[in-house]
Amino acid sequence: MSSTNRTVVVTGIGATTPLGGDAASTWEGLVAGKSGVKPLEQEWAADQAVRIAAPVAVDPSEVIPRPQARRLDRSAQFALIAAQEAWKDAGYSGKAGEAAAEDGAAHVDPDRLGAVIASGIGGVTTLLDQYDVLKEKGVRRVSPHTVPMLMPNGPSANVGLAVGARAGVHTPVSACASGAEAIGYAIEMIRTGRADVVVAGGTEAAIHPLPIAAFGNMMAMSKNNDDPQGASRPFDTARDGFVLGEGAGVLVLESAEHAAARGARVYAEAVGQGISADSHDIVQPEPEGRGISAALQNLLDGTDLDPAEIVHVNAHATSTPAGDIAELKALRKVLGDDVDHMAVSGTKSMTGHLLGGAGGVESVATVLALYHRVAPPTINVENIDPEAEAHADIVRGEARKLPVEGRIAALNDSFGFGGHNVVLAFRTV
């Protein structure tokens, strides 16, 4: 099919996060300023320098039947739960092309349906757990499902199988920018005519001794074990690193024509993406935010987005000393005085950092912020960094209403180790 430039819209949302087992409860927690961070209760946590994390509020064992769960890494379980919620929310049911005639669900041609689910680390818990089985119990006790469970494309493949996607099933891996890059990739699949509908988002399940020890030893995570709910504090002078979270966030993206033809409810327009790379350091952000600025400028150059429309930014804001400020510098550099009327939220203060799942969950939050015209707060900002305050208007303490009239837009920023930068834009319809 020849290249097109079709409008892309969001017709379904789904999530399972530290704040709730679905998108509605997650959104309720975000608006209320609720923290999902808790002390780690596992025996192995006692030896860790970091003994806090943000586990999902509803364990997948309560949702997925045990025989199915045994064949899925935890990251794939999260992805499947969020994707199935989003799929149903969009008005679809069962596999594409199979269930519509029976139950009246909306129809999509499976050859025009895609899935793009990202993970930054993949099936790390399966890999590590099965290595322990190999060492302790021997070769014959290793699960025959190990390889498909640990594959980074396992979540995407299982979501693709669940919905019957045949236009393409993809897995971008770009560390903590992975979930956002998946959604950007899905937008392009629809815009260029490869698909009419794409299920897209990010997932992660890395609350395990090894990742926590590794992140802790590189001084990337907060060690504020005595105050778990106050540990993630973006833009605060006392911020000392991120808190590890887990879960998934998924959107159903659709061409505007396809959505209109079936009378679908539309949450927002997915305007587009901007992507760049820092080429600065494998883990440290470029201090002036030059790569972030380039991604944002690419977004503006490649879409019809007017900076004056942007009233909200869901910032990457991991609560690291260098990263938080570099992001705000980039916003100011590209958007200038327009930043003054943008409500900037750091929702990782409540969910923790879901690594490859962050862009998915935070895209859900960004879309709902536009849909309800409310910006979630950044919690735990007791003493705002003067440099942060000079560059942006941080939503602190309580949620803030966004303009109730006219068309408004919002950005979702996601950046990852390796210097990956992704900026997504959404807009009301």
C-alpha positions in Angstrom: 0.0 0.0 0.0 1.3 3.4 -0.9 2.4 5.8 1.9 -0.4 7.8 3.5 -0.6 10.3 6.4 -3.7 9.1 8.2 -4.9 10.5 11.5 -4.4 8.1 14.4 -6.7 8.0 17.4 -6.8 6.1 20.8 -9.9 4.0 21.2 -9.0 1.7 24.1 -6.8 1.8 27.2 -5.7 -0.8 29.7 -3.2 -1.0 32.6 -2.1 -3.0 35.6 0.1 -1.0 37.8 1.2 -0.4 41.4 -1.9 1.8 41.8 -4.5 -0.6 40.5 -5.3 -3.7 38.5 -6.9 -1.7 35.6 -6.8 1.7 34.0 -9.7 3.1 36.0 -8.2 2.4 39.4 -4.7 3.5 38.2 -6.1 6.8 37.1 -8.0 7.2 40.4 -4.8 6.6 42.3 -2.9 9.1 40.2 -5.4 11.9 40.6 -5.6 11.2 44.3 -1.8 11.4 44.7 -1.5 7.8 46.0 1.8 6.1 46.2 2.3 2.4 45.2 5.7 2.1 46.8 6.1 -0.5 49.6 8.8 -2.3 51.6 10.0 -5.5 50.0 8.8 -8.4 52.1 10.7 -11.2 50.4 13.5 -12.8 52.4 16.2 -11.9 49.9 15.4 -8.2 50.4 17.0 -8.2 53.8 20.5 -8.2 52.3 19.8 -5.5 49.8 20.8 -1.8 50.1 17.5 -1.0 48.4 14.6 -2.7 50.2 11.6 -0.9 48.6 9.8 -1.2 45.3 6.4 -0.6 43.7 4.8 -4.0 42.9 1.5 -4.3 41.0 -1.6 -3.7 43.2 -3.3 -6.9 41.8 -1.1 -9.9 41.3 -1.6 -11.6 37.9 -2.3 -14.9 39.6 -5.7 -13.3 40.6 -6.5 -12.7 36.9 -4.8 -15.3 34.7 -5.7 -19.0 35.1 -2.8 -21.0 36.6 -2.2 -23.3 33.5 -1.8 -20.3 31.3 0.2 -18.3 33.7 2.8 -21.1 34.0 3.7 -20.6 30.4 4.1 -16.8 30.6 6.8 -14.7 32.2 5.5 -12.2 34.6 6.1 -9.4 32.1 4.0 -11.2 29.5 1.3 -11.7 32.1 1.1 -8.0 32.8 1.1 -7.2 29.1 -1.8 -9.7 28.4 -3.9 -8.3 31.3 -3.5 -4.7 30.1 -3.9 -5.6 26.4 -7.1 -7.5 27.0 -8.6 -4.7 29.0 -7.7 -2.2 26.2 -9.0 -4.5 23.5 -12.4 -4.9 25.3 -12.4 -1.1 26.1 -12.1 -0.4 22.4 -15.1 -2.5 21.7 -13.4 -5.6 20.4 -13.7 -9.2 21.7 -11.8 -12.4 21.1 -9.5 -12.8 18.2 -9.9 -10.6 15.2 -12.1 -12.0 12.5 -13.4 -14.8 14.8 -15.7 -13.4 17.5 -17.5 -10.5 15.8 -20.1 -12.6 14.0 -21.0 -14.4 17.2 -21.2 -11.7 19.8 -21.7 -8.5 17.9 -18.2 -7.1 18.8 -16.5 -4.7 16.5 -14.7 -6.1 13.5 -11.1 -5.7 12.3 -9.4 -7.6 9.6 -6.6 -9.6 11.2 -4.4 -8.8 8.2 -4.8 -5.1 9.1 -4.2 -5.6 12.9 -0.8 -5.2 14.6 0.7 -5.5 18.0 3.7 -3.6 19.4 4.5 -4.4 23.0 7.9 -3.4 24.4 10.0 -4.4 27.4 13.3 -3.0 28.5 14.6 -6.2 30.1 12.2 -9.0 28.9 11.8 -12.2 30.8 14.6 -11.6 33.3 12.8 -13.3 36.2 12.3 -16.5 34.1 15.9 -16.5 33.0 17.3 -16.1 36.5 14.8 -18.5 38.1 15.3 -21.2 35.6 19.1 -20.9 36.0 18.6 -21.5 39.7 16.5 -24.6 38.8 19.3 -25.8 36.6 22.0 -25.4 39.2 19.9 -26.8 42.1 17.8 -29.5 40.5 19.5 -30.4 37.3 18.9 -30.3 33.5 15.7 -32.3 33.4 13.9 -30.0 35.7 14.3 -26.9 33.5 10.9 -25.8 32.1 10.5 -26.5 28.4 8.7 -23.2 28.2 11.8 -21.3 29.3 12.9 -19.9 25.9 9.5 -18.5 24.8 9.0 -17.1 28.3 12.3 -15.3 28.5 12.3 -13.9 25.0 12.0 -10.1 25.0 9.3 -10.4 22.3 7.4 -12.9 24.4 4.9 -10.3 25.7 4.3 -8.9 22.2 3.9 -12.4 20.7 1.4 -13.4 23.3 -0.7 -10.3 22.9 -0.5 -10.7 19.1 -1.8 -14.3 19.5 -4.5 -13.2 21.9 -6.0 -10.7 19.4 -5.1 -12.4 16.2 -2.7 -9.8 14.8 -1.2 -10.5 11.4 -0.1 -7.1 10.1 3.0 -7.3 12.2 4.0 -8.1 15.8 7.0 -6.0 17.0 9.2 -5.5 20.1 11.2 -2.3 20.3 13.9 -2.5 23.0 15.3 0.8 24.1 15.6 0.6 27.9 13.2 2.9 29.6 12.1 4.5 26.4 10.8 1.1 25.1 7.1 1.5 25.9 6.9 5.0 24.3 8.8 3.8 21.2 6.3 0.9 20.8 3.5 3.4 20.7 5.3 5.6 18.3 6.0 2.6 16.1 2.3 1.7 16.2 1.3 5.2 15.2 3.6 5.0 12.1 2.2 1.5 11.2 -1.2 3.1 11.0 -0.2 6.4 9.5 1.7 4.7 6.6 -1.0 2.3 5.9 0.4 -1.0 7.2 -2.4 -1.5 9.7 -5.8 -0.1 10.6 -5.6 -1.0 14.3 -2.6 -1.7 16.5 -2.4 -2.8 20.2 0.6 -1.1 21.6 2.4 -0.3 24.9 5.0 -1.5 27.4 5.5 -3.9 30.2 8.2 -4.8 32.8 8.6 -7.3 35.6 12.1 -6.9 37.2 11.5 -6.8 41.0 14.2 -9.5 41.6 17.3 -9.5 43.7 19.8 -9.2 40.8 18.3 -6.1 39.0 17.7 -4.4 42.4 21.3 -5.1 43.5 22.7 -4.0 40.1 20.7 -0.7 40.0 21.5 -0.1 43.7 25.2 -0.6 43.1 25.2 1.9 40.3 23.6 4.5 42.6 20.6 4.8 40.4 17.9 3.9 43.0 16.7 5.6 46.1 17.8 4.0 49.3 15.2 5.8 51.4 14.0 2.5 52.9 12.5 4.2 56.0 10.0 6.2 53.9 8.9 4.1 51.0 6.0 6.2 49.9 8.1 9.4 50.0 11.2 7.9 48.3 10.3 8.8 44.7 10.5 12.6 44.7 11.1 14.1 41.2 12.2 17.7 41.1 12.8 17.8 44.9 16.2 18.9 46.3 16.5 15.6 48.2 15.8 13.3 45.3 18.3 10.4 45.3 17.2 8.0 42.5 14.3 6.1 41.2 12.1 3.4 42.8 11.6 0.3 40.7 8.0 -0.5 39.7 6.3 -3.2 37.7 3.3 -3.5 35.5 2.0 -2.6 32.0 0.1 0.0 30.1 -1.5 -0.6 26.7 -3.4 1.5 24.1 -5.5 0.5 21.2 -4.6 2.8 18.3 -6.7 3.1 15.3 -7.0 5.1 12.1 -9.6 7.8 12.5 -11.5 6.5 9.5 -11.7 2.9 10.9 -12.8 4.2 14.3 -15.5 6.5 12.7 -16.8 3.7 10.5 -17.6 1.6 13.5 -18.8 4.5 15.8 -16.0 4.0 18.3 -15.5 6.2 21.3 -12.3 8.2 20.9 -10.2 9.2 23.9 -7.7 11.4 22.0 -5.7 11.8 18.8 -2.2 10.2 18.8 -0.5 13.1 17.0 2.9 11.5 16.6 6.4 10.9 17.9 9.8 12.5 18.0 12.9 10.3 18.4 16.6 11.0 18.9 19.8 9.6 20.5 22.2 11.4 22.8 25.4 9.7 21.8 26.7 10.9 25.2 27.0 8.0 27.7 25.6 4.5 28.2 23.7 5.5 31.4 24.2 9.2 32.1 21.9 11.8 30.5 23.4 14.5 28.4 23.3 17.3 31.0 21.9 20.1 28.8 19.2 17.8 27.3 20.3 18.3 23.7 19.1 14.9 22.6 15.7 15.5 24.3 15.5 18.9 22.5 16.2 17.1 19.2 13.4 14.6 19.8 11.0 17.3 20.7 12.0 19.4 17.7 11.6 16.3 15.4 8.1 15.9 16.8 7.1 19.5 16.0 8.7 19.3 12.5 7.0 16.1 11.6 3.4 16.9 12.8 1.0 19.8 12.8 1.3 20.2 16.6 1.2 23.8 17.7 3.2 24.4 20.8 0.5 26.8 22.0 -1.9 23.7 22.2 0.3 21.9 24.7 -1.0 22.4 28.2 0.4 19.3 29.9 3.6 17.2 30.0 3.9 13.8 31.6 7.6 14.1 32.3 10.0 11.2 32.4 11.1 12.6 35.8 12.7 9.5 37.4 13.8 11.4 40.5 17.5 11.3 39.6 19.6 14.4 40.3 20.8 14.9 36.7 17.9 13.6 34.6 15.1 15.7 36.0 16.7 19.0 35.2 18.1 18.0 31.8 14.5 17.2 30.7 13.1 20.6 31.8 16.0 22.4 30.2 15.1 20.7 26.9 11.4 21.7 27.2 12.4 25.3 27.8 14.9 25.4 25.0 12.5 24.2 22.3 9.2 25.5 23.6 10.4 28.8 25.1 7.7 30.8 26.9 5.0 28.3 25.9 6.3 26.1 28.8 4.9 28.6 31.2 1.3 27.5 30.5 2.1 23.7 30.6 1.3 21.7 33.7 4.2 19.3 34.2 3.5 16.1 36.2 6.0 13.4 37.4 3.8 10.4 37.9 6.7 8.1 38.7 6.5 9.7 42.1 3.4 7.4 42.6 4.0 4.4 40.4 7.8 4.1 40.7 9.8 3.6 37.5 8.4 0.8 35.3 11.5 0.8 33.0 10.2 -0.5 29.6 6.7 -0.3 30.9 6.9 3.3 31.9 6.1 4.8 28.4 3.0 2.5 28.2 1.6 3.4 31.6 2.4 7.1 31.3 0.8 7.2 27.8 -2.4 5.8 29.4 -2.0 8.6 32.1 -1.4 11.3 29.4 -4.4 10.2 27.4 -6.7 10.2 30.4 -5.4 13.6 31.5 -6.6 15.0 28.2 -9.8 13.0 28.3 -10.7 14.2 31.8 -8.9 17.5 31.4 -7.0 16.9 34.7 -3.2 16.8 35.3 -2.1 14.4 38.0 0.1 15.7 40.8 3.8 15.1 41.4 3.9 14.0 45.0 6.7 14.2 47.6 8.0 17.6 46.3 8.6 19.1 49.7 11.5 21.4 48.7 11.4 22.0 44.9 14.8 22.3 43.2 15.1 26.0 42.3 16.4 25.1 38.8 13.3 22.9 38.2 11.1 25.7 39.4 12.8 28.2 37.1 12.3 26.0 34.0 8.7 24.7 34.4 5.4 24.8 36.2 5.4 21.5 38.3 2.0 20.2 39.4 2.6 19.6 43.1 0.6 18.1 45.9 -2.9 18.0 44.2 -4.2 17.4 40.7 -4.8 20.4 38.6 -7.7 21.1 36.1 -6.7 21.6 32.5 -8.5 24.1 30.2 -12.1 23.0 29.7 -12.6 24.7 26.4 -11.0 24.2 23.0 -8.5 21.7 21.6 -5.6 20.9 23.9 -2.5 18.7 23.6 -0.1 16.9 25.9 3.3 15.3 25.7 4.7 12.1 27.2 8.4 12.0 27.6 10.4 8.8 27.8 14.2 8.4 27.9 16.4 5.3 28.4 19.9 4.1 29.1 21.9 4.2 25.9 20.7 7.7 25.2 17.3 6.9 23.7 14.8 9.8 23.6 11.1 9.5 22.7 8.5 12.2 22.9 4.9 11.3 22.2 2.1 13.8 21.6 -1.6 13.4 22.1 -4.5 15.8 21.5 -8.2 16.1 22.3 -10.6 15.5 19.4 
